[in-house]
């Protein structure tokens, strides 16, 4: 049974391939068996059993987020749809996209008896992959040997002080950041700078908050308006609109139209809600105590759209509501609250999850708060050259030196590499005109 790991999603675009993706929900790990079945079940509505039997390639995206129970559900459902109880219904080729180290593995939850059975059965199935081809070359960084060497050392967990010094040579001392709150602040500053640069009017929309039990204290209300979006809350507390600015969507809204979590657009226009009229607080700044009725977005995926009453090449995103329960990370929150606003934010600063798979020409990176080799390595691999990277905060020695890969993960990957080498050696003996590269 062949297994292949690829770093190029384009390889999945074959007409005879089944492609399984996980995108949305703020990149929550796929750990629920029922939701995992739905990943495959959705395709039954658009393809007959006969069509499924004609497939000969299974493509699974985001392999680092693939849990054993998810793979168990995929295997079970494919066997059902193709009418064959053999492993993966005898599909000859399985392609796993992205990197094993791309995202942090799902940890910490106890398995039930049924879940343990699914896990153990799938682990046995995984170990049956013996014909393996692994694609390991850093294509994006091919033109920069320095970046290639740095990525190899960091991804293998063998970084040293010289790697720290090399990273710190890109450090910009004037900027200090820290994760989500950093992103909120940077996006706010960047939106205002974008407005000044283009001499354009801008509107500030304060999302609507409704507390479950009475009114909040002044401190709680202030802190809530200071708390932006995160992986579980797709709506920012404050949305600044400037015509022409880049935005990124935080919620799957219209999958068929590709208006989904992580999709990037250009903000074309805003539709003001009459229930929340604007108050001009300066010459070109208007404040709204409530969300807009909608925002018009344009992008590569919308260029052929023609909706009645809307400019050609645009799509409409409307407000949604999201519940914010009390959590340990918000100790100041005393009661549950519902936030209503647009599920999008300016895209001047993004998390590494939002830009995964993209090649960035010039980027300022934040390594702090991601003390794992796979996250730091993937964050640094977003560009084609080390010269295109600027660090927002100084790299710490503990982020690189001694930041090793868990032994079980290193052993598992070594096994796959050995199988890959054996597979390639065997293939070269088949007498092909040219060796596999």
C-alpha positions in Angstrom: 0.0 0.0 0.0 1.8 3.2 -1.1 2.0 6.2 1.1 3.3 9.6 -0.1 3.8 12.9 1.7 3.7 15.9 -0.5 4.2 19.7 0.1 2.3 20.8 -3.0 -1.5 21.0 -2.9 -1.5 21.2 -6.7 -0.7 17.5 -6.8 -4.2 16.8 -5.4 -6.0 18.4 -8.4 -6.3 15.2 -10.4 -9.7 14.3 -11.8 -9.3 10.7 -10.5 -8.5 11.7 -7.0 -10.4 11.9 -3.8 -9.3 15.0 -1.8 -10.0 15.4 1.9 -9.4 18.8 3.5 -9.7 20.3 6.9 -10.2 24.0 6.9 -12.2 26.1 9.4 -13.2 26.4 13.0 -10.0 28.3 13.7 -8.0 25.2 12.9 -9.4 23.2 15.8 -8.0 19.7 15.7 -10.1 17.0 14.1 -10.8 14.7 17.1 -14.5 13.9 16.8 -15.3 10.7 15.0 -18.7 12.0 13.9 -17.3 15.2 12.4 -14.6 13.2 10.7 -17.2 11.0 9.0 -18.8 14.2 7.7 -15.6 15.1 5.9 -16.1 12.2 3.6 -19.9 12.0 3.7 -20.3 15.4 2.2 -19.0 14.1 -1.1 -21.6 11.3 -1.4 -24.2 14.0 -2.4 -22.2 14.9 -5.5 -20.9 11.6 -6.6 -22.4 8.2 -7.2 -20.9 4.9 -5.9 -19.8 4.2 -9.5 -17.9 7.5 -9.5 -16.2 6.6 -6.3 -15.2 3.2 -7.6 -13.4 5.0 -10.5 -11.1 6.8 -8.2 -7.5 5.6 -7.8 -5.9 8.2 -5.6 -6.8 9.4 -2.0 -5.4 12.8 -1.1 -5.6 13.9 2.6 -4.6 17.5 3.4 -2.9 18.8 6.5 -1.3 15.5 7.6 0.0 17.0 10.9 -3.7 17.5 12.0 -4.7 14.0 11.0 -5.6 11.9 14.1 -6.0 8.2 14.1 -9.7 8.4 14.7 -10.1 10.7 11.7 -8.2 8.3 9.5 -10.3 5.5 10.9 -13.5 7.3 9.8 -12.1 8.1 6.4 -11.1 4.4 5.8 -14.5 3.1 7.0 -16.5 5.5 4.9 -14.5 5.0 1.7 -14.8 1.2 2.1 -18.6 1.7 2.4 -18.9 4.0 -0.6 -16.7 1.8 -2.9 -18.2 -1.5 -1.7 -15.0 -3.1 -0.6 -13.9 -4.0 2.9 -10.2 -4.0 2.2 -7.9 -1.3 3.6 -8.9 2.0 1.9 -11.0 -0.1 -0.4 -7.9 -1.1 -2.4 -7.1 2.5 -3.4 -3.5 2.1 -4.9 -2.2 5.5 -4.0 -2.5 7.6 -0.8 -1.1 11.1 -0.8 -0.6 13.1 2.4 -0.1 16.8 1.9 1.9 19.3 4.0 4.4 18.6 6.7 4.2 16.2 9.6 5.5 19.1 11.8 3.2 21.8 10.4 0.8 22.0 13.4 0.9 20.9 17.0 -0.6 17.4 17.5 -3.8 17.0 19.5 -2.9 16.0 23.0 -4.3 15.6 26.5 -7.8 14.1 26.1 -8.6 10.6 27.4 -9.9 8.0 25.0 -13.1 6.0 25.6 -13.0 2.2 25.0 -14.5 2.7 21.5 -12.1 5.5 20.7 -9.1 3.4 21.9 -10.3 0.6 19.6 -10.4 3.0 16.7 -7.0 4.4 17.5 -5.3 1.0 17.9 -6.9 -0.3 14.7 -5.8 2.7 12.7 -2.3 2.6 14.1 -2.0 -0.9 12.9 -3.3 0.2 9.5 -0.8 3.0 9.4 2.1 0.6 10.1 1.0 -1.4 7.0 2.3 1.5 4.8 5.6 0.0 3.5 5.9 1.3 0.0 6.7 5.0 0.7 7.9 8.0 -1.2 8.6 11.1 0.8 9.2 14.5 -0.8 11.6 16.4 1.5 13.2 19.1 -0.7 12.5 22.7 0.3 11.3 23.9 -3.1 10.3 27.3 -1.8 13.7 28.0 -0.4 15.7 26.4 -3.3 17.4 29.7 -4.3 18.6 30.5 -0.8 21.1 27.9 0.6 21.3 29.8 4.0 17.6 29.5 4.5 17.6 25.8 3.5 20.3 25.0 6.0 18.5 27.0 8.7 15.2 25.2 8.0 16.8 21.8 8.1 18.5 22.4 11.5 15.4 23.9 13.1 12.9 21.3 11.7 15.3 18.5 13.0 15.5 20.1 16.4 19.3 20.6 16.2 19.5 24.4 16.1 22.6 26.0 17.7 23.7 29.5 18.7 24.8 30.4 15.2 21.3 29.9 14.0 20.0 32.2 16.8 22.5 34.8 15.8 21.5 34.5 12.1 17.9 35.0 13.0 18.6 37.9 15.2 20.4 39.7 12.4 16.9 40.3 11.0 15.6 41.6 14.3 13.9 45.0 14.2 14.5 46.6 17.6 11.7 49.2 17.3 8.9 46.6 17.4 7.7 44.6 20.4 5.0 42.0 20.0 3.2 39.1 21.6 0.8 36.8 19.7 -3.0 37.5 19.4 -2.9 40.9 21.2 0.0 41.8 19.0 -2.0 40.9 15.9 -4.9 43.0 17.1 -2.8 46.0 17.8 -0.7 45.7 14.6 -3.9 45.4 12.4 -5.3 48.5 14.1 -2.2 50.5 13.5 -1.8 49.2 10.0 -5.4 50.0 9.0 -5.0 53.6 10.3 -1.6 53.9 8.4 -3.3 52.5 5.3 -6.0 55.2 5.6 -3.5 58.0 6.0 -1.4 56.7 3.1 -4.4 56.6 0.7 -6.1 59.7 2.2 -9.3 57.7 2.3 -12.2 58.1 4.8 -12.6 55.3 7.3 -15.3 53.9 9.5 -15.0 52.3 12.9 -17.6 49.7 13.8 -17.9 48.6 17.4 -19.4 45.1 17.5 -22.7 44.7 19.5 -22.4 42.9 22.8 -25.3 41.5 24.8 -24.7 40.2 28.3 -26.7 37.2 29.5 -27.4 38.4 33.0 -27.8 42.1 33.3 -25.2 44.8 32.7 -21.4 44.2 33.0 -19.2 46.2 35.2 -17.3 49.1 33.6 -14.0 47.1 33.8 -15.6 44.0 32.2 -17.1 46.1 29.3 -13.8 47.8 28.7 -11.9 44.5 28.7 -14.4 43.0 26.4 -14.0 45.8 23.8 -10.3 45.3 24.1 -10.5 41.6 23.3 -10.4 40.9 19.6 -10.9 37.7 17.7 -9.2 34.3 18.3 -9.6 30.7 17.2 -13.0 30.4 18.9 -14.3 33.9 18.4 -14.4 34.9 14.6 -15.7 38.4 15.3 -13.4 41.3 16.3 -14.6 43.7 19.0 -13.8 46.7 16.8 -13.7 46.6 13.0 -12.0 49.4 11.1 -13.0 49.7 7.5 -10.9 51.5 4.9 -11.8 51.1 1.2 -9.2 48.9 -0.6 -7.6 47.3 2.5 -7.0 43.6 2.6 -9.2 41.5 4.9 -9.3 37.8 5.8 -12.5 35.9 6.6 -12.7 34.0 9.9 -15.8 31.8 9.4 -17.0 29.4 6.8 -20.0 31.3 5.3 -20.6 30.2 1.7 -18.4 27.1 1.0 -19.6 26.8 -2.6 -18.6 30.4 -3.3 -15.3 30.0 -1.4 -16.2 32.5 1.2 -14.6 30.4 3.9 -12.3 30.6 6.9 -8.9 31.9 5.9 -9.9 33.3 2.5 -8.4 36.7 1.7 -10.1 39.5 -0.1 -10.0 43.3 -0.8 -12.6 45.4 1.0 -14.6 47.3 -1.6 -17.4 49.0 0.2 -19.4 48.9 3.4 -23.2 48.8 3.8 -24.2 50.8 6.9 -27.0 49.5 9.1 -29.6 52.2 9.6 -30.0 51.0 13.2 -26.4 52.1 13.9 -25.9 55.5 12.2 -22.4 57.0 12.1 -21.1 59.8 14.3 -18.3 61.9 12.7 -15.6 62.3 15.2 -13.1 63.9 12.8 -12.8 65.1 9.2 -12.6 61.6 7.7 -13.4 59.3 10.7 -16.9 58.0 11.4 -17.8 56.0 14.5 -20.7 53.4 14.6 -22.0 51.9 17.8 -22.9 48.6 16.2 -21.9 46.4 13.2 -22.6 47.3 9.6 -25.3 45.5 7.5 -22.6 44.0 5.4 -19.3 44.4 3.6 -18.6 44.0 -0.1 -15.4 41.9 -0.8 -13.5 41.3 -4.1 -10.9 38.7 -4.9 -9.6 36.3 -7.4 -12.4 33.8 -6.6 -15.1 36.5 -7.1 -14.0 38.0 -10.5 -16.7 36.1 -12.4 -19.5 36.8 -9.9 -22.5 38.8 -11.0 -25.1 39.3 -8.2 -28.2 41.4 -8.8 -27.8 44.8 -7.1 -24.1 44.4 -6.4 -21.0 45.6 -8.3 -19.6 42.9 -10.6 -16.9 40.7 -9.2 -17.9 41.2 -5.5 -19.5 39.1 -2.8 -21.4 40.1 0.3 -20.4 39.2 3.9 -23.0 39.9 6.6 -22.7 40.0 10.4 -23.1 36.9 12.6 -23.4 36.3 16.3 -20.9 34.4 18.4 -21.2 33.4 22.1 -18.4 34.1 24.4 -18.5 31.9 27.5 -16.4 32.6 30.6 -12.9 31.1 30.2 -9.8 30.9 32.3 -7.9 33.0 29.7 -10.4 35.8 30.4 -10.5 36.0 34.2 -12.1 39.4 34.1 -15.2 38.0 32.3 -18.0 37.2 34.9 -20.9 36.3 32.6 -21.5 34.9 29.2 -21.9 37.4 26.4 -23.0 37.3 22.8 -21.0 39.4 20.2 -22.4 40.4 16.9 -20.4 41.7 14.0 -18.5 40.9 10.8 -16.6 37.6 10.8 -13.5 39.2 9.2 -10.5 41.3 10.2 -7.8 43.4 8.4 -5.2 41.1 6.9 -2.1 43.2 7.5 -1.1 40.8 10.3 -2.1 37.2 10.4 -1.5 34.0 12.3 0.6 31.3 10.8 -2.5 29.2 10.5 -4.1 31.7 8.1 -1.1 31.8 5.8 -0.2 28.1 5.8 0.7 26.9 2.3 1.3 30.4 1.0 4.6 31.9 -0.2 5.2 35.4 1.1 7.5 37.9 -0.6 8.4 40.0 2.4 7.2 39.2 5.9 7.8 40.2 9.5 7.6 37.0 11.7 6.9 36.4 15.3 8.5 33.3 16.8 7.7 33.8 20.5 5.0 31.7 22.0 5.6 28.9 19.5 8.2 26.9 21.3 8.0 23.8 19.1 10.3 22.9 16.2 7.5 22.2 13.8 5.8 25.6 14.3 9.0 27.7 14.2 10.3 25.7 11.2 7.0 26.2 9.3 6.8 29.8 10.2 10.3 30.5 8.8 9.6 28.5 5.6 7.0 31.0 4.3 9.5 32.9 2.2 12.0 32.0 -0.6 14.9 33.8 1.0 16.2 34.7 4.4 16.6 38.3 3.2 12.8 38.4 3.0 12.4 37.8 6.7 12.2 40.3 9.5 11.7 39.3 13.1 9.3 41.3 15.2 10.9 40.3 18.4 14.3 39.0 19.2 14.7 35.2 19.0 15.5 33.6 22.4 18.1 30.9 22.8 15.5 28.5 24.2 13.4 28.8 21.0 16.2 27.2 18.9 18.9 25.6 21.1 17.7 22.4 22.7 14.3 22.7 21.1 14.2 19.0 20.1 11.7 16.7 18.4 10.0 14.1 20.7 11.8 10.7 20.4 8.7 8.8 19.2 8.0 11.3 16.4 11.7 11.2 15.3 11.6 7.4 15.3 8.4 7.3 13.3 9.6 9.7 10.7 13.0 7.9 10.4 11.0 4.7 9.7 9.1 6.4 6.9 12.4 7.8 5.5 14.0 4.4 5.4 10.9 2.9 3.7 11.0 5.8 1.2 14.7 5.1 0.4 14.0 1.4 -0.1 11.0 2.2 -2.3 13.1 4.5 -4.6 15.9 2.0 -4.8 13.5 -0.7 -5.9 11.8 1.6 -8.4 15.2 2.4 -10.0 15.7 -1.3 -10.7 12.6 -1.4 -12.9 14.6 -0.2 -15.9 12.9 3.2 -16.3 14.6 5.6 -18.7 15.6 8.1 -16.0 15.9 7.7 -12.2 13.3 9.1 -9.8 14.3 12.6 -8.7 
